[in-house]
Amino acid sequence: MAIKILKEGMDSEATDEADAKVRDIVEGILGDVKSRGDAAARELSEKFDKWSPESFRLSDADIKALMDTLSEQTIEDIKFAQTQVRNFAQIQKDSMKDVEVETLPGVTLGHKNIPVNSVGCYVPGGRYPMVASAHMSIVTAKVAGVPRVIACTPPNEGGPHAATIAAMHLAGADEIYCMGGVQAVAAMALGTETIDPCTMIVGPGNAYVAEAKRQLYGKVGIDLFAGPTEVLVVADHTADVEMVVVDLLGQAEHGPNSPAAVITNSRELAEAIPAEIERQLKILPTADIASVAWQDYGQIILCDTREEMRDEADRIAYEHVEILTEDPRWYLDNMTNFGALFIGPETNVAYGDKVIGTNHTLPTKGAARYTGGLWVGKFMKTCTYQQITEEASALVGDYCSRLCEVERFWGHKEQADLRLRRYAGRNIGIGSTDAAK
């Protein structure tokens, strides 16, 4: 049986015009903040969020007052989630070893893993206050050893969202700002009169935030280029349709342009999905969003074998991939393109998004073909070094001198020749061919 597309999502070309408009708007905002700093950021906050406090930075007293409005259970839940993220990030960091080795007699090479100096973390808060994003970025950066971590989140329902601010504080943020959108990303990346610029900007956001990060990349580092969240469920005859659809709509509620797809080799399951979608949309509180996402971006792909299912999953390379099959770990062993894998019916994307400990900032729009998601290593630079003895310099210099001559890099050759004169007593000068004899 050939692979059949029973339901197809919107062609990406249909979004090109909207993308162009976003690019233009973001370019203007970045230029405005760069030239006018705090004044521009304040005007943009007033325009887009109707928010213009005396200070965008929250004081210790502000933070305490907001945290005091939360229940003990909420605080404990945040702490539990952050403990899971911190523990896994520390395990990942422990896997990153500095190395130093003698590769030839007298030649010592090595690398060090060095945290970046400062990170700006964006924590979304528009339609949904994304409390968990504070864990994923701030906690992970702190585990990496970043000395200065600042965080911005937009106002929610007229002011700072208490649980988000609590999560930022408990995660270890050194500065917390209630500011949203492109103006927040620009302020953290470019700096203003009151916000020192950061080395790196991380965190998810809407299309404007994602585009701001894209345009700023190079001036600052970023975690990755993030588009709308994606979910793929790979299911066979052992999966039940209720769970498949719950897990599809549970991600489709992120936004009206969030792709959700099913790849299955069970025709019975494939044909049962549309009716189950309709049933669940009647009772889902976020159906107004999830229904549009499914209608415009939902896919049902019917395959024959698990090898075809794997190939299709690798082809679309989605952010979140759930495996609901009789041998789920086969996909872990054989798939190569995914942001995060959720193996078996016992787990799900919500666990990864909110609490279990793996990071939820993941590659979208096919980026899983070449990158993983945010992790402690993203905040660290693996920097090499070398140190050698005089004898080793004479040995290596001989080879280097000849190879530089082949490339006609005479200045490079002289660097080697100088060492040959100093450490090997060789009479070699610029342009000389003695070293090749």
C-alpha positions in Angstrom: 0.0 0.0 0.0 1.3 3.4 -0.9 1.4 6.2 1.6 -1.9 8.1 1.6 -2.6 11.6 2.9 -6.2 11.4 4.2 -6.1 15.0 5.5 -3.6 17.6 4.5 -2.6 20.8 6.2 -2.2 24.3 4.7 0.7 24.8 2.3 3.4 26.8 4.0 3.6 29.1 0.9 0.2 30.4 2.0 1.8 32.1 5.0 4.6 33.8 3.0 2.7 37.1 2.7 1.9 37.2 6.4 5.6 36.4 7.2 6.7 39.4 5.1 4.5 41.8 7.0 5.8 40.4 10.3 9.4 41.0 9.1 8.8 44.6 8.3 7.0 45.4 11.5 9.8 43.7 13.6 12.5 45.5 11.7 10.9 48.8 12.5 10.5 48.1 16.2 14.1 46.9 16.5 15.4 50.0 14.9 13.2 52.2 17.1 14.4 50.6 20.4 18.0 50.7 19.1 17.8 54.4 18.5 15.6 55.6 21.3 16.0 53.0 24.0 13.7 53.2 27.0 11.5 55.8 25.5 10.7 53.5 22.5 10.2 50.5 24.7 7.8 52.4 26.9 5.8 53.7 23.9 5.6 50.2 22.4 4.5 48.7 25.7 1.7 51.4 26.0 0.6 50.7 22.4 0.6 46.9 22.4 0.0 46.0 26.1 -1.5 49.2 27.5 1.2 48.9 30.2 3.4 51.8 31.4 4.5 51.3 35.0 6.9 53.6 36.8 9.6 50.9 36.4 9.4 47.9 34.2 11.9 46.1 36.5 10.2 44.5 39.5 11.7 45.2 42.9 12.2 42.6 45.6 9.1 44.1 47.3 7.1 43.8 44.1 8.1 40.1 43.7 7.3 39.3 47.3 3.9 40.9 47.1 3.0 38.9 44.0 4.3 35.7 45.5 2.2 36.3 48.6 -1.0 36.1 46.5 -0.2 32.5 45.5 -1.2 29.4 47.4 1.4 27.2 49.1 0.4 24.4 46.7 1.2 26.6 43.6 4.6 27.5 45.0 5.3 23.9 45.8 4.2 22.8 42.4 6.6 25.3 40.8 9.4 24.2 43.0 8.8 20.5 42.1 8.8 21.3 38.3 12.0 23.3 38.7 13.7 20.6 40.6 13.1 18.1 37.8 14.4 20.6 35.2 17.4 21.4 37.4 18.3 17.8 38.0 18.2 16.8 34.4 20.1 19.9 33.3 22.8 19.1 35.9 23.0 15.5 34.6 23.5 16.9 31.1 26.1 19.4 32.3 28.0 16.6 34.0 28.2 14.8 30.6 30.1 17.7 29.2 33.7 17.1 30.1 36.6 19.5 29.7 39.4 17.6 28.0 43.2 17.9 27.9 45.4 15.4 26.1 48.9 15.0 24.7 48.3 14.1 21.1 52.0 14.0 20.1 55.1 14.1 22.4 55.0 17.7 23.8 51.8 18.7 22.1 48.9 19.4 24.6 45.5 20.1 23.2 42.2 20.6 25.1 38.9 22.3 25.3 37.0 24.1 28.1 33.2 24.5 28.4 32.7 28.1 29.3 29.2 29.6 30.1 28.2 32.8 28.2 28.3 36.0 30.3 24.7 37.0 30.2 21.3 35.6 29.0 18.0 37.3 28.4 15.0 34.9 28.8 11.7 35.7 27.2 8.7 34.1 29.0 5.5 34.4 26.9 2.3 35.5 28.5 -0.2 36.6 25.9 -3.0 34.1 25.4 -1.6 31.8 28.1 0.9 32.7 30.9 3.7 30.3 30.1 4.9 29.7 33.7 6.9 26.6 32.6 9.0 28.6 30.2 10.7 30.3 33.1 11.9 26.9 34.4 13.2 25.9 31.0 15.3 28.9 30.3 16.3 30.5 33.6 16.9 27.3 35.6 18.9 25.8 32.7 21.0 28.9 32.2 21.8 29.0 35.9 22.8 25.3 35.9 25.2 26.1 33.0 26.8 28.8 35.2 25.7 31.9 33.5 26.5 34.8 35.9 23.7 37.2 34.8 20.3 35.9 33.8 17.5 38.4 33.2 13.9 37.7 32.3 11.0 39.5 30.6 7.4 38.6 30.5 4.4 40.6 29.3 1.6 41.9 31.6 -1.3 39.5 31.9 -4.8 40.9 32.6 -3.4 44.3 33.5 -0.3 43.5 35.4 2.5 41.0 36.2 1.3 37.4 36.3 2.0 36.3 39.9 2.8 32.6 39.1 5.1 33.5 36.2 7.0 36.1 38.4 7.3 33.5 41.2 8.7 31.0 38.7 11.3 33.5 37.4 12.3 34.4 41.0 12.6 30.8 42.2 14.5 29.9 39.1 17.2 32.4 40.0 16.6 35.3 37.6 18.9 38.2 38.6 16.6 40.9 37.0 12.9 40.5 36.3 11.0 42.9 34.0 7.3 43.0 33.2 7.6 43.9 29.5 6.5 41.9 26.5 6.8 41.4 22.8 9.5 42.6 20.4 10.3 45.6 22.6 11.3 43.2 25.4 13.5 41.1 23.1 15.1 44.2 21.6 15.8 45.8 25.1 17.5 42.6 26.3 19.5 42.2 23.1 20.4 45.7 22.3 20.3 47.3 25.7 18.6 50.6 26.8 19.5 53.3 29.4 18.2 51.0 32.1 18.7 47.5 30.8 22.3 46.3 30.0 22.4 44.2 26.8 22.7 40.4 27.0 25.0 38.0 25.2 22.2 35.6 24.3 18.4 35.7 24.0 16.3 32.5 24.5 12.7 31.5 25.0 9.6 30.9 22.9 7.1 33.5 21.7 4.7 34.5 19.0 5.6 35.1 15.4 6.9 38.6 16.2 9.1 37.5 19.0 10.5 34.6 16.8 11.2 37.1 14.0 12.9 39.5 16.4 15.3 36.7 17.4 15.9 35.8 13.8 16.8 39.4 12.9 19.0 39.8 16.0 20.9 36.5 15.5 24.6 37.3 15.0 24.5 40.4 17.1 23.5 38.1 20.0 23.2 34.3 20.2 19.9 32.6 20.3 18.6 29.2 21.4 16.9 28.4 18.0 14.4 29.7 15.5 11.0 28.7 16.9 7.8 28.6 15.0 4.3 27.5 16.1 4.3 24.4 18.3 3.9 21.1 16.5 2.8 17.6 17.5 3.0 14.3 15.7 1.4 11.1 17.0 2.8 7.9 15.5 0.2 5.2 16.2 -0.6 1.6 15.2 -3.5 -0.7 16.0 -2.7 -0.8 19.7 -3.5 2.9 20.1 -6.9 4.1 21.1 -8.5 7.0 19.3 -9.5 8.9 22.4 -5.8 9.2 23.5 -4.6 10.0 20.1 -7.1 12.9 19.7 -6.6 14.2 23.3 -2.9 14.5 22.6 -3.4 16.2 19.2 -5.8 18.8 20.5 -3.8 19.3 23.6 -1.1 20.9 21.5 -3.4 22.4 18.8 -4.8 24.7 21.5 -1.5 26.5 21.6 -2.6 28.6 18.6 -4.6 28.6 15.4 -1.5 27.9 13.3 -0.2 25.0 15.4 0.3 21.8 13.3 -1.0 18.5 14.6 -0.5 15.3 12.6 -1.1 11.5 12.9 0.9 8.9 11.1 -0.6 5.4 11.4 -0.7 2.1 9.7 -4.2 1.4 11.0 -7.0 2.4 8.6 -9.5 1.8 11.3 -7.8 4.3 13.6 -7.3 6.8 10.7 -10.9 6.8 9.8 -12.1 7.1 13.4 -10.1 10.3 14.1 -12.3 12.9 12.4 -15.4 11.9 14.4 -13.4 11.8 17.6 -12.0 15.2 16.9 -15.5 16.6 16.5 -16.7 14.9 19.7 -13.8 16.3 21.8 -14.0 19.8 20.3 -17.6 20.1 21.7 -16.3 19.8 25.2 -12.8 21.4 25.0 -12.7 24.9 26.5 -10.1 26.0 24.0 -11.9 24.5 21.0 -12.1 28.0 19.3 -8.4 27.8 18.9 -7.8 24.1 18.5 -10.5 23.7 15.9 -8.9 26.2 13.6 -5.5 24.7 14.1 -6.8 21.2 13.2 -8.9 22.4 10.3 -6.0 24.4 8.7 -2.9 22.5 9.8 -4.1 19.0 10.8 -2.8 15.9 8.9 -3.7 12.2 8.8 -1.2 10.1 7.0 -1.9 6.4 6.4 1.1 4.1 5.9 1.5 0.3 5.5 4.6 -0.6 7.5 6.4 0.8 10.6 9.3 1.6 8.3 7.1 3.8 6.2 5.8 5.4 9.4 9.3 6.1 10.5 10.3 7.6 7.2 7.3 9.9 7.1 8.0 11.0 10.7 11.6 11.8 9.8 10.4 13.6 6.7 8.2 16.1 8.5 10.6 16.3 11.5 8.2 17.7 14.0 8.9 19.3 17.3 7.0 16.8 19.6 6.6 13.2 18.5 4.5 10.7 20.5 4.9 7.0 19.9 1.8 5.0 20.6 2.7 1.6 19.1 3.3 -1.9 20.3 7.1 -1.5 20.2 7.7 2.2 20.9 11.4 2.0 21.6 12.0 0.8 18.0 11.3 4.4 17.0 13.9 5.7 19.5 16.4 3.4 18.0 15.5 4.1 14.3 14.2 7.7 14.1 16.6 10.6 13.5 14.5 13.8 13.1 12.5 14.9 16.2 12.6 17.7 18.8 11.6 15.4 21.7 10.3 11.9 21.7 7.5 10.7 24.0 7.6 6.9 24.2 4.5 4.9 25.0 1.0 5.9 26.2 2.0 6.6 29.8 3.7 9.8 28.9 2.6 12.8 26.8 3.7 16.2 25.5 2.2 18.0 28.4 4.6 16.3 30.8 7.5 17.5 28.8 6.0 21.0 28.4 5.4 21.5 32.1 7.1 19.3 34.6 9.0 16.1 33.9 12.4 17.7 33.4 13.3 17.7 29.7 13.3 21.1 28.1 10.3 22.3 26.2 12.0 24.8 23.9 12.4 22.6 20.8 13.0 22.9 17.1 10.1 23.5 14.7 9.5 23.9 11.0 11.8 21.1 10.1 14.8 22.3 12.2 14.8 19.0 14.0 16.7 17.8 10.9 19.8 19.6 12.1 19.4 20.7 15.7 18.1 19.6 19.1 16.3 21.8 21.5 17.4 24.1 24.3 19.7 22.4 26.9 22.4 23.3 29.3 25.0 23.0 26.5 23.4 25.9 24.5 24.5 28.3 27.2 28.1 27.1 27.1 30.9 27.7 24.6 33.3 24.8 23.9 36.6 26.6 23.4 39.8 24.9 22.4 43.4 25.7 23.5 46.9 24.4 22.7 50.3 24.4 24.4 53.5 22.7 23.2 57.1 22.3 24.0 60.1 23.7 22.0 60.8 20.3 20.6 57.2 19.8 19.5 57.1 23.3 18.0 60.1 22.3 15.8 58.3 19.1 14.7 55.0 20.7 14.0 56.6 23.8 12.5 58.3 21.8 9.8 55.0 20.4 8.5 53.2 23.8 8.9 55.8 25.7 7.0 55.5 23.4 4.0 51.7 23.3 4.0 51.6 27.1 4.2 53.9 27.3 1.2 51.5 25.1 -0.8 48.7 27.6 -0.1 51.0 30.6 -0.6 50.2 32.0 2.8 53.6 33.6 3.4 52.7 35.3 6.6 51.4 32.0 8.0 54.6 30.3 6.9 56.7 32.9 8.7 54.9 32.1 12.0 56.1 28.6 11.6 59.6 29.6 10.3 60.2 31.9 13.2 59.7 28.9 15.6 62.0 26.8 13.4 64.7 29.4 13.6 64.3 29.8 17.4 63.8 26.1 18.4 65.4 24.1 15.6 68.3 26.4 14.5 66.9 26.4 11.0 67.9 29.2 8.7 64.5 29.9 7.1 63.1 33.3 6.1 60.0 34.7 4.3 59.7 33.2 0.8 62.4 30.6 1.5 61.8 27.1 0.1 64.3 25.5 2.5 61.7 23.9 4.6 60.4 22.0 1.7 63.8 20.5 0.9 
